[in-house]
Amino acid sequence: MPTPDVIVVGAGQAGLAVARELSRTALSFSVLDAQDRPGAAWRHAWDSLRLFSPARWSSLPGFLMPGGEGEYPQRDEVIAYLAEYERRYGLPVERPVRVRAVTRDSEGFRLETSQRTYSTRFLVSATGTWEAPFIPDIPGREQFGGTQVHSAFYRRAEDLAGQRVLIVGGGNSGAQILAEVSRVADVTWATLTPPSFLPDDLDGRVLFGVATQRYRAQQAGAAFQAPSLGDIVMVAGVREARDRGVLRARELFTRMTGTGVVWPDGSEEAFDAVIWCTGFRPALDYLAPLGVLEPDGRVQVNGTRSVKEPHLWLVGYGNWTGFASATLIGVGRSAKATVAEIREEIREAAGQSTTLPPP
């Protein structure tokens, strides 16, 4: 089979944004996705997940997510949107194809996958973080005899009805999961630092706006004093939990036991289940053969481009790979810059700085 100029690994929001930019050039490319259907990691989010920015502020380049200024899309609406984005732009996604390892050869990269071996000149990693959930190394965690689940694998509150549930983590996922589980179970919320809430009339648009101001100030070498706004967006379910008086957190426990946890004051409490809403790490193990992974599991980058492997780009893992690149609305900037760099690399290699077709 012909070797494409570019292979994009991952067909979530980052991979699709890059693919859409590539489709506007003369470059040949393929997108490999481990999932069997469109939607990527969104397919595995809990059933009631709701975005904390309105639809128009949760869109990829070129195509607005259906909905208006006041609608906060649910998980299934995001999945449908990503599927339509794929279809609308005719993006060449192959699935299910799981990339197991990437190595270098004389022509570029070799990708060993669940289906066959692929080759490409340039590689864009857009695998996100869902497959690398993070759980802190709490003493005694392996001894706990109850259920432990990371938010990546939590589905619905009904599965925990009537149980004593401990929710760990003070971000939006912890607050949203607490809100619904507390309707059917006896819930305790533990956070490393006290949770910080946005005012009721503000949402993710404000957080993105402040982050944009900070980014622009940094680019200009200017100081920027961010306002103190809070982090957790007060979507309807979280507001309702506050009104019920359950939106209260206590200091993180010091260790776990076979039946529960030990709090900082030495008291013990029993729980049937623990839900870890403690974030993710980049899912990059498949790049290990290239020798580009740092001890923290990241890749050293200049913008989105790997420093150690200059024909490798990484998009969508967080601010370290581009401002707001882990968000639907923010990843477009990183995708555009990445494709521009790939085009420039090809121009220089071919000595065609003025002849490559424009995007």
C-alpha positions, 0 to 999 in steps of 0.5 A, a space after each residue: 500500500 502507498 506510504 502516506 505523508 502523515 499518519 495521525 494516531 487517534 481520532 478524538 477531537 485532537 486527531 480530527 482537528 489535525 485531520 481536517 487541517 491535513 484535508 485542506 492540503 495536498 498531503 496524503 494521510 491516514 488516521 488510525 483509531 483504536 475505537 470501533 466507532 466514532 467518538 473516541 474517549 467520549 464513548 467511555 465517559 459516564 452516562 450523564 456527563 455534561 460539558 461545562 461550556 455551551 455548544 458554540 464554545 465546544 466546537 472544532 474548527 469549521 463546524 459548530 456543534 448544534 445548540 446555542 449559547 445556553 445549551 450544555 451538550 451531554 456526552 451522547 451529543 458530543 459523540 454524535 458531533 464528532 461522528 458528523 465531523 468525521 463524515 462531513 469532511 470525509 476524513 480517512 479514519 481506519 478503525 479499530 486499529 490499535 498502535 502498539 509500538 512505533 520504531 524508526 526506519 530509513 524511510 520514516 516510522 514503522 507502526 506495529 498495530 493490531 491489524 498490520 504494519 504501517 509506514 509513514 514519513 511524519 507522525 502526529 500523536 493524538 491519543 489523548 489521556 483516557 487510556 492512562 488514568 492516574 490514581 495517587 499512590 496512597 498507602 494501603 490502597 491495595 489492601 482495600 477490599 471494596 470497589 475502586 473505580 477511576 472516573 474513566 470507568 464510572 458509568 452511572 449512580 444506580 450501580 452504587 445505590 445504597 452504598 457508602 461511597 468515597 469520591 476523591 478529587 476536587 475538579 469538575 468530574 468529582 463535583 459532577 459525579 458527587 452530585 448524582 451519586 449522592 442522590 442514591 448513596 451515602 457519599 463523602 467527598 475528599 480533596 487534596 485542597 478545598 474545592 473552588 467554585 465558579 459563581 453560578 452565572 459563569 461557565 467554561 467560557 470564562 475560564 477559557 477567556 481568562 486562560 486566553 488572556 494569560 496565554 497572550 500575556 505570556 507570548 508578549 512577555 507581559 505580566 498577567 494577574 488572573 482573577 480569582 474565579 474558581 475552578 468547578 463550573 456550577 452546572 445544574 446538577 452541581 447547583 442542585 447538590 449544593 442546594 441539598 447541602 452535600 457539596 462539602 469536601 473534607 481533607 484527604 485521608 492519610 491512608 487506606 485500610 481493608 475496609 476504608 480510610 484513615 483521616 488526618 485526625 486518626 479516625 477511621 471510616 468504612 466505605 463500600 466503594 471509592 471513585 477516583 476523580 484524580 485525572 489522567 496522564 498522557 497515553 504515550 507508551 506506544 512511543 517508548 521505542 523511539 526513546 522520546 519519553 521523559 520520566 514523567 511520561 511526557 515528550 519534550 516538545 517545542 510547540 507541538 513538535 518533539 525535540 528528540 524526534 523532529 518528525 513527530 508531533 503531539 497534539 491535544 494533551 494539555 497546555 504543554 502541547 499547545 494552549 488549551 489543546 485538550 479542549 474542543 474549542 482550543 485544539 484548532 490552534 495547535 492542529 493548524 500550527 502542526 500541519 503548517 510545520 509539517 508542510 514546511 518540513 516537506 517544502 524544505 526537504 523537497 526544495 519546493 518552498 514556492 510550489 507546494 499547493 496552498 491549503 
